[in-house]
């Protein structure tokens, strides 16, 4: 299982939080964090501490080979008025690892994404948002996707395919893959969508050059974007977390 470790002990000047693969299943004892309903995706939830008629939603989407416990490490540090829901990707890689789509290699070790699976996951995420709004007192006009790596790629695809469902995206260590966005997305109305994107300058998994192409693509679509880089690899620097958190509440 992938986790961010020692979260509360870190500060913006400390080293990056790296994602580490563990095989032992993590059990969260606090009932506030238990899986609650039988929806299309398994998930963990932190209900808001500040109760409104309708509360905003932060939907967390983990990376390849991880699970719903990963980004949920952020939950206690995020604003109290949000529903924090972390979803498990639908494709089981065994031993507590899941993916939003398969990554395959040919004989020359070239890497290919299964775009059909990615498109399917895109639509599952959009439907899952509808289910959450139907089952919890969530403000359908205040939904944010927070994705890391593969979850970031799916966050872009879901938001640009269904901008009427998603108002904000935090995309960490991912890139814009036009091939998995709904055909004709350029004609969508993006007036309520804005994006925070970030990447590590020494990312060994997804090249920084891929991420650097994203702001120009979004700006061409008139989508406001904040893009930041951090001197880390394929992980989340503490300053990255503080920057996107400030962006959320700003």
C-alpha positions in Angstrom: 0.0 0.0 0.0 1.2 3.5 -0.8 1.3 6.1 1.9 2.6 9.5 2.7 4.5 9.0 5.9 5.0 11.2 9.0 2.7 13.9 7.4 2.2 16.1 10.5 5.9 16.2 11.3 6.9 17.8 8.0 7.2 21.5 7.1 7.6 23.3 3.8 11.4 23.3 4.1 11.8 19.5 4.8 12.4 16.8 2.3 9.8 15.4 -0.1 7.1 13.0 0.9 7.8 9.9 -1.3 5.3 7.3 -2.1 6.4 3.9 -0.8 5.0 0.6 -1.8 3.9 -1.6 1.1 2.0 -4.9 0.9 0.5 -5.0 4.3 -3.1 -3.7 4.4 -3.7 -0.6 6.4 -6.7 -0.5 8.8 -8.0 2.8 10.0 -9.7 2.5 13.3 -11.5 5.8 13.5 -15.1 5.3 12.4 -15.0 8.7 10.7 -12.7 7.2 8.1 -14.5 3.9 7.4 -15.8 2.8 4.0 -19.5 3.6 4.1 -21.7 2.8 1.1 -21.7 0.3 -1.7 -21.1 2.6 -4.7 -19.4 2.0 -8.0 -15.9 2.5 -6.5 -14.6 1.5 -3.1 -13.6 4.5 -1.0 -12.6 6.0 2.3 -14.3 9.1 3.7 -13.7 11.9 6.1 -16.9 13.7 6.7 -16.8 17.5 7.2 -16.3 18.8 10.7 -18.1 22.0 9.7 -21.6 21.1 8.6 -23.3 23.1 6.0 -26.5 22.5 4.1 -24.3 21.3 1.2 -20.6 20.8 1.8 -17.9 20.9 -0.9 -16.1 17.7 -2.1 -12.5 16.8 -2.5 -12.2 13.6 -4.4 -8.7 12.0 -4.2 -7.5 9.8 -7.0 -4.3 7.8 -6.4 -1.6 6.7 -8.8 -0.8 3.4 -10.5 -0.1 0.5 -8.1 -1.5 2.3 -5.1 -4.9 2.3 -3.4 -7.4 4.6 -1.6 -5.3 4.8 1.6 -2.6 6.7 -0.2 -3.7 10.3 -0.7 -6.0 9.8 2.2 -2.9 10.6 4.3 -3.7 14.2 3.4 -7.2 14.1 4.9 -6.5 15.4 8.4 -4.6 18.4 7.0 -7.3 19.5 4.5 -10.0 22.1 5.3 -12.7 21.1 7.8 -15.6 22.1 5.6 -14.9 19.5 2.9 -16.1 15.9 2.4 -12.7 14.2 1.8 -13.3 11.0 -0.2 -10.5 8.9 -1.6 -11.4 6.4 -4.3 -9.9 3.0 -5.2 -9.1 2.5 -8.9 -11.1 -0.4 -10.5 -8.3 -2.6 -11.9 -6.8 -4.9 -9.3 -3.1 -5.5 -9.6 -3.1 -7.8 -6.5 -1.5 -7.4 -3.1 -3.5 -4.2 -2.3 -2.4 -2.4 -5.5 -4.8 -0.9 -8.1 -4.7 1.0 -11.3 -7.0 3.3 -13.3 -5.7 1.6 -16.5 -3.0 -0.9 -17.5 0.5 0.1 -18.5 2.0 -2.4 -20.9 5.6 -2.9 -22.3 6.7 -4.3 -25.6 9.8 -6.4 -26.3 11.9 -3.2 -26.5 10.6 -2.0 -23.1 8.6 0.8 -24.7 5.7 1.7 -22.4 2.1 1.9 -23.6 -1.1 3.0 -21.8 -4.4 1.1 -22.2 -6.5 4.1 -23.4 -9.7 2.1 -23.5 -9.4 1.3 -19.8 -8.5 4.9 -19.1 -11.6 6.1 -20.9 -13.7 3.6 -19.0 -12.2 4.8 -15.7 -12.8 8.4 -16.7 -16.6 7.7 -17.1 -16.6 5.6 -13.9 -15.2 8.6 -12.0 -17.8 10.9 -13.5 -20.6 8.5 -12.5 -19.0 8.1 -9.0 -19.2 11.9 -8.5 -23.0 11.7 -9.4 -23.4 8.9 -6.8 -21.6 10.8 -4.1 -23.8 13.9 -4.7 -26.9 11.7 -4.6 -25.9 9.9 -1.4 -24.3 12.7 0.7 -25.2 16.3 1.2 -22.5 17.5 -1.2 -22.6 20.7 -3.2 -22.6 19.6 -6.8 -21.3 23.0 -7.8 -18.2 22.7 -5.6 -16.4 19.5 -6.6 -12.6 19.2 -6.7 -10.5 16.3 -8.0 -7.0 15.9 -6.5 -4.9 13.4 -8.4 -1.4 12.0 -8.2 0.4 10.5 -11.3 -2.2 8.3 -13.1 -4.9 9.8 -10.9 -3.7 13.2 -12.1 -4.0 12.1 -15.8 -7.5 10.8 -15.1 -8.4 14.1 -13.2 -7.6 16.1 -16.4 -9.6 13.7 -18.6 -12.6 13.6 -16.3 -12.8 17.4 -15.8 -12.4 18.3 -19.4 -14.9 15.6 -20.5 -17.4 16.6 -17.8 -16.8 20.2 -16.8 -20.4 20.5 -15.6 -19.5 18.1 -12.8 -16.0 19.3 -11.8 -15.1 22.8 -10.8 -11.4 22.4 -9.8 -8.5 20.1 -10.4 -5.3 19.6 -8.4 -3.0 17.6 -10.8 0.3 16.4 -9.3 3.0 14.6 -11.2 0.8 13.9 -14.2 0.2 15.1 -17.8 -2.5 16.0 -20.2 -3.4 13.0 -22.4 -5.9 14.2 -25.1 -6.4 10.6 -26.3 -8.5 9.7 -23.2 -10.7 12.8 -23.2 -14.2 12.7 -24.7 -14.2 13.5 -28.4 -15.2 17.1 -29.1 -14.2 18.3 -25.6 -12.8 21.5 -27.1 -16.4 22.7 -27.5 -17.3 22.2 -23.8 -18.0 25.1 -21.5 -15.0 25.5 -19.1 -16.1 28.8 -17.5 -16.3 27.3 -14.0 -13.2 25.1 -14.2 -9.7 26.0 -12.9 -6.6 23.9 -12.4 -3.6 23.7 -10.2 -0.8 21.6 -11.8 2.6 20.6 -10.3 5.5 18.4 -11.1 8.9 17.4 -9.8 11.9 18.7 -11.9 13.7 15.4 -11.5 10.7 13.1 -11.9 12.0 9.7 -13.1 8.6 8.3 -13.9 6.8 11.0 -15.9 9.3 13.4 -17.6 9.0 17.1 -16.6 8.8 17.9 -20.3 5.4 16.2 -20.6 4.0 18.3 -17.7 5.4 21.5 -19.1 3.2 21.2 -22.2 0.0 21.3 -20.1 -0.3 25.0 -19.2 -0.3 26.1 -22.9 -2.9 23.5 -23.8 -5.2 24.7 -20.9 -4.7 28.4 -21.6 -5.7 27.8 -25.3 -9.0 26.4 -23.9 -9.3 29.5 -21.6 -9.0 27.4 -18.5 -7.2 29.3 -15.7 -4.1 27.3 -14.6 -1.5 27.7 -11.9 1.6 25.6 -12.7 4.4 25.0 -10.3 7.6 22.9 -10.2 9.5 21.5 -7.2 13.0 20.1 -7.0 11.9 16.5 -6.3 11.3 13.2 -8.1 8.0 11.4 -8.5 6.5 12.5 -5.2 4.9 15.4 -3.4 7.1 18.0 -1.8 5.8 19.5 1.4 5.7 22.9 -0.3 3.6 21.4 -3.1 1.0 20.4 -0.5 1.0 23.8 1.2 0.7 25.6 -2.2 -2.2 23.6 -3.5 -4.0 23.8 -0.1 -3.6 27.6 -0.2 -4.9 27.6 -3.8 -7.9 25.7 -2.7 -8.9 28.1 0.1 -7.7 31.2 -1.7 
